Amino acid sequence: QKEVEQNSGPLSVPEGAIASLNCTYSDRGSQSFFWYRQYSGKSPELIMSIYSNGDKEDGRFTAQLNKASQYVSLLIRDSQPSDSATYLCAVNPPYSSASKIIFGSGTRLSIRP
Amino acid sequence: ETGVTQSPTHLIKTRGQQVTLRCSSQSGHNTVSWYQQALGQGPQFIFQYYREEENGRGNFPPRFSGLQFPNYSSELNVNALELDDSALYLCASSLGAGAGNTEAFFGQGTRLTVV
């Protein structure tokens, strides 16, 4: 089992609709969770971080965390063509000293006009 | 712009050669992590440096080594390059090395091609 799992997509969503991206993680003790956006040929850009159960909203983005189900999601409202990218779910596992981040393989999102 | 800069942006090397990649961390950040991202995959953690000491390592062989300098900039060295080392190498800086302080910001990456 991979430590962080995402559906690779592509996920195709019409412009203006809600895009829903999902992620599960294996280490129940994980404490910090992140969503990064990566455009083709570019480096990942942090768009959301979440540390406690529930929802966290920032503009058109909402991150949701459910530690009991080991599940993280990202909702993008009013999807725009510029949202077309690969979205990486990342988790900070509870290792003793190193604060390394474990990434999923990413979900490709395509917003169609 | 994250304030994390990497050099060079692109590099072509021959199998068996050695390479050094460089990273300047964001102002105020004392922790640098290096990641390898193969095509179609998520970034894989190589190692992290905190206050000039290696502070955790992923599943990479010893021919991947690094340094951190007093100004918190860092180098990634790879010896005896193999074709599978071709990837995007990412540097990320953050503040602190303990859990809960891991919001990491990435540089633009170095695209390494081994031929």
Chai-1 contact restraints between the chains, C-beta under 6 A:
chainA,res_idxA,chainB,res_idxB,connection_type,confidence,min_distance_angstrom,max_distance_angstrom,comment,restraint_id
A,Q31,B,A99,contact,1.0,0.0,6.0,A-B,restraint_1
A,S32,B,T102,contact,1.0,0.0,6.0,A-B,restraint_2
A,S43,B,L90,contact,1.0,0.0,6.0,A-B,restraint_3
A,S43,B,F106,contact,1.0,0.0,6.0,A-B,restraint_4
A,S43,B,Q108,contact,1.0,0.0,6.0,A-B,restraint_5
A,S43,B,G109,contact,1.0,0.0,6.0,A-B,restraint_6
A,P44,B,F106,contact,1.0,0.0,6.0,A-B,restraint_7
A,S49,B,E103,contact,1.0,0.0,6.0,A-B,restraint_8
A,L88,B,G42,contact,1.0,0.0,6.0,A-B,restraint_9
A,N92,B,T102,contact,1.0,0.0,6.0,A-B,restraint_10
A,A98,B,Q48,contact,1.0,0.0,6.0,A-B,restraint_11
A,A98,B,N55,contact,1.0,0.0,6.0,A-B,restraint_12
A,A98,B,G56,contact,1.0,0.0,6.0,A-B,restraint_13
A,S99,B,A97,contact,1.0,0.0,6.0,A-B,restraint_14
A,S99,B,A99,contact,1.0,0.0,6.0,A-B,restraint_15
A,S99,B,T102,contact,1.0,0.0,6.0,A-B,restraint_16
A,K100,B,F45,contact,1.0,0.0,6.0,A-B,restraint_17
A,K100,B,Q48,contact,1.0,0.0,6.0,A-B,restraint_18
A,K100,B,G56,contact,1.0,0.0,6.0,A-B,restraint_19
A,I101,B,T102,contact,1.0,0.0,6.0,A-B,restraint_20
A,F103,B,G42,contact,1.0,0.0,6.0,A-B,restraint_21
A,F103,B,P43,contact,1.0,0.0,6.0,A-B,restraint_22
A,G104,B,G42,contact,1.0,0.0,6.0,A-B,restraint_23
A,S105,B,Q41,contact,1.0,0.0,6.0,A-B,restraint_24
A,S105,B,G42,contact,1.0,0.0,6.0,A-B,restraint_25
A,G106,B,G42,contact,1.0,0.0,6.0,A-B,restraint_26
